Every structure is written in C-alpha cells, then in structure tokens.
Amino acid sequence: MSSDDDIGGFALPPFNAEHAHAQMKRALRDAKLAERGPGFELRGKRVAELVVNGAAIDARLARKLALTPEWDRSTLKNAGEQRKWLDDLKKRLARWEAGED
C-alpha cells in the first residue's frame, strides 16, 4: 500500500538538485574545505567534487588524501543519498585530520 516515495500517507517533496547542490557546497565550506571550481580541497589536495547533472548531482569523494586521489563516485538523487554522502565525507575528514590516511 505504501511506496518508497511516501511516508505515512504524505509524498516526499521532489528533489531539487540545484538547491541541494547549494546546500552541499555550503556544508563543504563549513567543513573548512577550499572551493576550487567544481571541487573542494583540504590542505591543497582535492577531496570532493560536485556537478549538477539534470535532476541529480554527480559527486566524487577521494578514498585517501592524495595529490591524485582515487575516487568513489555517487549519483545523488534524493535527500537521503545527499545526507549519507555528507556523513561519509565528514567521517573521512575526521580520519584525515587524525592523520590516519
């Protein structure tokens, strides 16, 4: 009776990629990352990239802090995926700041 897009009889609002992109950029700047074009850097090393692609956001997140990182790629199509990606970024930033990578 219930689909993935409704909760308790109420439909979730549609995902607005442009608005979500602006929110994510703000969150990355709040995390003390420097914005360079579509990417964000920590201590001069690119750690994330965000690009709006239609109704979704193509996001890349560095696996390790490096000058030429290997990337984990994601396509964010809803607010839940957006929150999960930001949580993963925050965990990696904490690990990098602790000097584990």
Secondary structure, 3 states (H helix, E strand, C coil): CCCCCEECCEECCCCCHHHHHHHHHHHHHHCCCEEECCEEEECCEEEEEEEEECCEEEEEEECCCCCCCCEEEEEECCHHHHHHHHHHHHHHHHHHHCCCC
